[in-house]
Amino acid sequence: MLSVEPDKVVFTGPVAVGKSTAIACISDIPPISTDVDATDETLLRKNRTTVAMDYGFMMLEDGQYVHLYGTPGQERFNFMWDILVEGGMGLVVLIDATAKNPVQDLDLYLDHFSEFIHKTAAVVGITRSDLVTRDVFLDIHHRLQQRRQKLPLFEIDARDPQDVKVLMHALLAEVAYSH
Amino acid sequence: MIVGARLNLHPVGLNDEGRRILSVAMNVLEVSGCSVCCCDQLSHDTVALIDVDSEEGRDFYERSGNLHIRVVIAGDNCTYRADGLIRKPLRVQALRNLLSDISERIRPQDLHEAKQAASLPAEPGSSDGNVLPNVSLFYALVNAVSTGGLYKILCGDNPDPLMVHGPTRHLYTNQGKQALCNAAQVRSEQLNVIQLDEFEFMRQAQGFTSYRVEKVLWMACESGALGYAPVNFDMQSEFCLNDWPRFDVKHVRPEYLTLTAMATRRSHTFASLAYKTGIPLTTVFDFYHTATVCGVVEHVQPMAVTVSEQAPAIPSLVSRIAKKLGLKFF
């Protein structure tokens, strides 16, 4: 059986959390999106939404590609989630601090990807935390402790490449020392 | 260990791993107050550190005679005569102990130059008001939280104080984030730290904006963490992290991400963390202080069985991705 080195990083999280934006920060190309006009409750947050995936890549010095995938945010497209993490080296979970229930969002993604996270590595980034007065970091952190998951957790601005790089750095450190 | 002793080393024939171990051992000796340097020139008080399993080392040993202090690093069947012998595999602790012994033998007269580095600021309690040694905002915060005290910190000419409430890990101030960044860069001699009682603290901090100490700590550690060893510093003590600290992405040192990834998995000594990551021991100390303030450090009993000090191999792809992103990966 052919063994292929995992060369894929997957960004996941709810609608409009900043997955496409985060990928754009580190991708060598403008991300290729499968966006369509939103027709459902997504309209409340943005006009267009990803239905299959976002895709970008980084080309390394030796010509190898590292693929960057963003999952569709809506739960009804979750059949794509499992397809996208196949061959992945790690997962970036983004949580929107302004969402109705960020902790519930966290649970949704950590539960769905639990097997993948167990085998690889994951980091959690909280976006838009500057737009809420509540300390969502503490809520998320508390939930991670309840779940007994020691995951790197950061408050980030998905538009800032430096913030996304810190997330990637933590993810790479987790991958490197998880053996 | 003679604090203030000076040791000149001349390593011969050491491979890359040997040099890394030597580098860590030198750091350990440095923070313990011994000045160590590597030199190319040999003099009567130079310690030649010779790996006789290498051709270069054997050649040097045969040529050098008894003119210098010689420490031989060798495998099991060593027949070489020397002032010190270290069996392979080379270990930081073994090297540190032997060099420490030698430093005591050769330069006891240098005691008066003692370097008072290996300690944090002392417990507060002096009566002149300026209760914490002025080391930097970083250490002032570390100490305020670890002692659970209430402090007013004045930075340079800035009349607006930083009010640190140790028990709740909050900092109250009128200053904005930029001013806090500036305060983090104020040097030691311009810091004035005053201990207050609860009533006086509340009176002076009234109306101030509150920040979590961790937030300011990351800014402070950028410029003000000077690599001091912890109080009651013990190279054998092991610690691990029970969680990731609350990092500030704008100020976190990249080394800390690597150290956290390692320390959340199992316990380490300071030296083994430094050796396995190639991160300077002084940075490991800073990391330890910060993690302690964030409340994630757990001390554990050293393991009876010696764990291999082999540095973990970083997957090639991880290193290449880090390079691509311009990350300094350890």
Interface residues (C-beta under 8 A of the other chain):
Chain A: E5 P6 D7 I26 M58 M59 L60 E61 D62 Q64 V66 M89 F137 H141 Q145 K150 L151 P152 L153 F154 E155 I156 Q162 D163 K165 V166 L167 M168 H169 A170 L172 A173 E174 V175 A176 Y177 S178 H179
Chain B: N242 D243 W244 R246 F247 V249 K250 V252 P254 L257 T258 T260 A261 M262 T264 R265 P312 I314 P315 L317 V318 R320 I321 A322 K323 K324 L325 G326 L327 F329
